[in-house]
């Protein structure tokens, strides 16, 4: 699961493990399958919300 890391300046980073990255790529591939152009891919992704579960 993704882990939110706070630093001393108040800025957050999200640490991803291998499984998180593979899941993101898998979702991207499913969403963009059959798209023929960059703009079509952008339009599909603009209409999509992806969530990463936070490690508690």
Secondary structure, DSSP 8 states (H G I E B T S, - for coil): -BEEEE-TTS-EEEE--HHHHHHHHHHHHHHHTT--SHHHHHHHHHT------B--
